[in-house]
Amino acid sequence: ASQGTSTNTVTSTLSVTIGEAAQGGGQYRCTATNEEGTDVSGPAVLSVLPKIISPPMSVAIAARTTVELECTAAGYPTVDVVWTDPQGSVAAAKSTSREGNQVTSIVSIANNEGADGGGNYTCTPRNSESTGASSHAAVKGNVT
C-alpha cells in the first residue's frame, strides 16, 4: 500500500498602489514558511512606465545669457531623460540627480550672440521597458 501526500494550498494577493513618483516599482519576492522550513520565490518585477512628473517650463532668454530647463521623470526600471534641441539633436544634460525611482535632469541653454538658443526643447523619459510621452518647453531667444 502506498501512502498519500496531503497538500495544503494557501493563496495570498499583494496589491501595490503606484504613486506619482513610481513608488512601488521594483522587485518583489514571496516567502512561504511552514513547519518544514522557509522557501523564497524568484523575483517578480513590477515595471512602471516612464512618466514626466514635473515638465520643463517655457522661458525667455536675453542676449549673452544662459537659462536652465529642468525636467523630472519617474518609472521602474531606472529612468533616463533625453533632451533634444530645436534641430532634433540630443542636448547634453548639465546635471542629473536621482532619488528613488525619480530622475531630475537639467539642460543649460546659452544665447551667446543674441539670436541663438531659441526654439522648442524636448524632454523625453525612457527606460529599458518603454519611452514615455515627451514634454516641450519653448525658449524665446534674442530678448533685449
N, C-alpha and C positions, 0 to 999 in steps of 0.2 A: 504494500500500500504506500502511496506517496502522500507526503504532507502538503497541504495547500499553503499558499502565501497570502497573507492578508495585506491589502494596500489601502491606506487612508490617504485621500487626496484633499488638500486644502488649497483653495484659490483665494488670492489676495489681489486687490486692484490698487494701484497708485495713481492718483490724479495729480497732475502738475499744472499750475497756472503760470503761464508765461507773462512776465511783467514787461513794461515798456522797454527796459534795458536788457531784455533777453535773459532775465534771471530764470533759472530752471533748465536752460540748455546745458547739456553735458552728458556724462556717463552715469548710468545707474546700474546697480547690481542687486540681485535678490539673495538674501541669506536665509537659509532654512535650517532650523535646529530641532532635533528631537532627542530621544534617549539614546540613539545610536551615534549621535555626533552632529556636526555642522557642515553644511556644504554651501558654497558661494557660486552663483552663476557667473557666466561670462558677462562682459559689459553690454548693455543696451544703450545706444547713443540716441539722445534726443536732440535733433538738429533744429535750430531756429534760423529761418531765412534772414539774410541781412536786410536791415531797415535803417533809414536815416531817422534819428530821433531829435536832432537839432540841426536844421538845414543852414547853409551859409546865407548871410544877409547881403542884399544888394547895397553897393556903396558908390560914392563919387570919389575920384582920385585927382588931386591937383597936380599940376606940373611939378616935376622933380621931387615927388614924394613917393612913399610906399604905403600900401594898405595890406591888411591880412584878412583872409577869409577863413572861417572856422566851420568845420562840419563834424558832427558826432553821429556815429552809427553803432548798431549793436547786432549781435547774432551769435550763433554757435554752429560749427567750429569758428575759430578765430576769424574776425572780420578785418579786412583791409579797406582803406579808402583810396580810390584812384581819382586824381584831379585831371581834368582836361582843360586846355586853354581855348580861346575863341577860334583858333585854327584847327582844333581837334587833336592837338599833340598832348602827350602826357606832361603835366606840370609837376615838377618835384615838390614834395611837401617840405616845408621849413622844419616842421616838427610833428611828431606823432606820439601820443600818450595813450596808455591802456589802463583801464580799471575794470576788473571783472570781465564781462562779455562786451564791454563798450570800448570803442576807439575814438579818439578825437584827433583830427588831422588839421593842420594849419598850413595854408599856402600863402606866400608873400608875393605881392604884385607891385612892380615898380613902374612909375611913369616918368622915365628919365628925360624924355625930350618934350613932354607936354602933349604928345599925340598918341603915344603907345600905352599899352596897359588896359585899354578899354575893351569891352565885349562881354560875352557870357562865359563864365567859368562853371564847370560842372563837377559835382561831387557824386561819385558812384560807389556804393558799398558792395563788397563781394567777399565770398569765402569759397571753400572747396566745394560747397553744395550748390551755390547759386549766385547770381548777380541781382542785387536789389534795384529798386526804382531810383533813378538819379534825381538830383535837385540842382537847380541852376541859380546862379547869382549874377546879376548884371553889375558890371563895373563900368562906370561912366568916366572916361578919361578926358584930359585936356580941360579940366575945370580950373578957372582962374579966380 
